[in-house]
């Protein structure tokens, strides 16, 4: 069943702050940076009572961040965020045209 997309945006997320961390913690920090960026910009509520609104990071975005291992995440990543009518935001890699 195809979800009805309400809102779709393309973002370039800076991940340079992940490089503040020690080498073995950079990729996990980059994932947290992506989550916090999208929650802020797509206005996802963080309240535990809001079960409907949530964030789903696709496998391709996760693999892109982890592509060079835990020590070398990319400095920035381009993603396409799509919000459906239930409020669920799904992240995909932005197709380079």
DRENDO-1510 file (C-alpha; in Angstrom, 1 decimal, always signed):
<recs>
REC; n; res; u; v; w
REC; 1; UNK; +0.0; +0.0; +0.0 .
REC; 2; UNK; +1.5; +3.3; -1.1 .
REC; 3; UNK; +1.5; +6.0; +1.6 .
REC; 4; UNK; +0.1; +9.4; +0.6 .
REC; 5; UNK; +2.9; +11.9; +0.9 .
REC; 6; UNK; +1.9; +15.2; +2.4 .
REC; 7; UNK; +5.2; +17.0; +2.4 .
REC; 8; UNK; +8.6; +16.2; +0.7 .
REC; 9; UNK; +11.8; +18.1; +1.1 .
REC; 10; UNK; +15.5; +17.7; +0.1 .
REC; 11; UNK; +18.1; +18.6; +2.7 .
REC; 12; UNK; +21.9; +18.7; +2.8 .
REC; 13; UNK; +22.7; +17.7; +6.4 .
REC; 14; UNK; +26.1; +18.8; +7.7 .
REC; 15; UNK; +27.8; +16.0; +9.6 .
REC; 16; UNK; +31.0; +17.8; +10.4 .
REC; 17; UNK; +30.2; +17.9; +14.2 .
REC; 18; UNK; +30.5; +14.1; +14.2 .
REC; 19; UNK; +34.3; +14.6; +13.8 .
REC; 20; UNK; +34.4; +16.2; +17.3 .
REC; 21; UNK; +33.9; +12.6; +18.7 .
REC; 22; UNK; +36.6; +10.0; +19.1 .
REC; 23; UNK; +37.2; +7.9; +15.9 .
REC; 24; UNK; +35.2; +4.9; +17.2 .
REC; 25; UNK; +32.1; +7.0; +17.9 .
REC; 26; UNK; +31.8; +9.1; +14.7 .
REC; 27; UNK; +29.3; +7.1; +12.7 .
REC; 28; UNK; +26.9; +6.6; +15.6 .
REC; 29; UNK; +27.1; +10.4; +16.3 .
REC; 30; UNK; +26.4; +11.1; +12.6 .
REC; 31; UNK; +23.2; +9.0; +12.8 .
REC; 32; UNK; +22.1; +11.0; +15.9 .
REC; 33; UNK; +22.9; +14.3; +14.1 .
REC; 34; UNK; +20.7; +13.2; +11.1 .
REC; 35; UNK; +17.9; +12.4; +13.5 .
REC; 36; UNK; +18.0; +15.6; +15.4 .
REC; 37; UNK; +18.3; +17.7; +12.2 .
REC; 38; UNK; +15.2; +16.0; +10.6 .
REC; 39; UNK; +13.2; +16.2; +13.8 .
REC; 40; UNK; +13.9; +20.0; +14.0 .
REC; 41; UNK; +13.3; +20.8; +10.3 .
REC; 42; UNK; +10.3; +18.5; +9.7 .
REC; 43; UNK; +8.7; +19.5; +13.0 .
REC; 44; UNK; +8.4; +16.0; +14.5 .
REC; 45; UNK; +7.1; +16.2; +18.1 .
REC; 46; UNK; +9.3; +14.4; +20.6 .
REC; 47; UNK; +6.6; +13.9; +23.2 .
REC; 48; UNK; +6.1; +10.2; +24.0 .
REC; 49; UNK; +2.3; +10.5; +23.8 .
REC; 50; UNK; +2.6; +11.3; +20.1 .
REC; 51; UNK; +2.8; +7.7; +18.9 .
REC; 52; UNK; +1.8; +8.6; +15.3 .
REC; 53; UNK; +4.7; +10.9; +14.5 .
REC; 54; UNK; +8.0; +9.2; +14.1 .
REC; 55; UNK; +11.2; +9.1; +12.0 .
REC; 56; UNK; +12.2; +6.2; +9.7 .
REC; 57; UNK; +15.8; +6.2; +8.3 .
REC; 58; UNK; +16.0; +4.0; +5.2 .
REC; 59; UNK; +18.7; +1.3; +4.8 .
REC; 60; UNK; +20.4; +3.3; +2.0 .
REC; 61; UNK; +20.9; +6.4; +4.2 .
REC; 62; UNK; +22.3; +4.2; +7.0 .
REC; 63; UNK; +24.6; +2.4; +4.6 .
REC; 64; UNK; +25.8; +5.7; +3.1 .
REC; 65; UNK; +26.8; +7.0; +6.6 .
REC; 66; UNK; +28.5; +3.7; +7.5 .
REC; 67; UNK; +30.1; +3.2; +4.0 .
REC; 68; UNK; +33.6; +4.1; +5.0 .
REC; 69; UNK; +33.4; +2.5; +8.5 .
REC; 70; UNK; +32.8; +3.8; +12.0 .
REC; 71; UNK; +35.8; +6.2; +11.8 .
REC; 72; UNK; +35.1; +8.1; +8.5 .
REC; 73; UNK; +31.4; +9.1; +8.1 .
REC; 74; UNK; +30.8; +11.6; +5.2 .
REC; 75; UNK; +31.1; +15.3; +6.0 .
REC; 76; UNK; +27.6; +15.9; +4.7 .
REC; 77; UNK; +24.8; +13.9; +3.3 .
REC; 78; UNK; +21.9; +14.8; +0.9 .
REC; 79; UNK; +18.6; +13.3; +1.8 .
REC; 80; UNK; +14.9; +13.4; +0.7 .
REC; 81; UNK; +12.5; +13.6; +3.6 .
REC; 82; UNK; +8.9; +12.5; +2.9 .
REC; 83; UNK; +6.1; +13.0; +5.5 .
REC; 84; UNK; +2.9; +11.0; +5.1 .
REC; 85; UNK; -0.5; +11.9; +6.5 .
REC; 86; UNK; +0.0; +10.0; +9.7 .
REC; 87; UNK; +3.1; +12.2; +10.4 .
REC; 88; UNK; +5.7; +9.5; +9.8 .
REC; 89; UNK; +8.8; +10.9; +8.1 .
REC; 90; UNK; +10.9; +8.6; +5.9 .
REC; 91; UNK; +14.4; +9.4; +4.9 .
REC; 92; UNK; +15.9; +8.4; +1.5 .
REC; 93; UNK; +19.0; +9.4; -0.3 .
REC; 94; UNK; +18.4; +12.3; -2.7 .
REC; 95; UNK; +18.8; +11.1; -6.3 .
REC; 96; UNK; +21.7; +13.1; -7.9 .
REC; 97; UNK; +20.4; +14.5; -11.2 .
</recs>
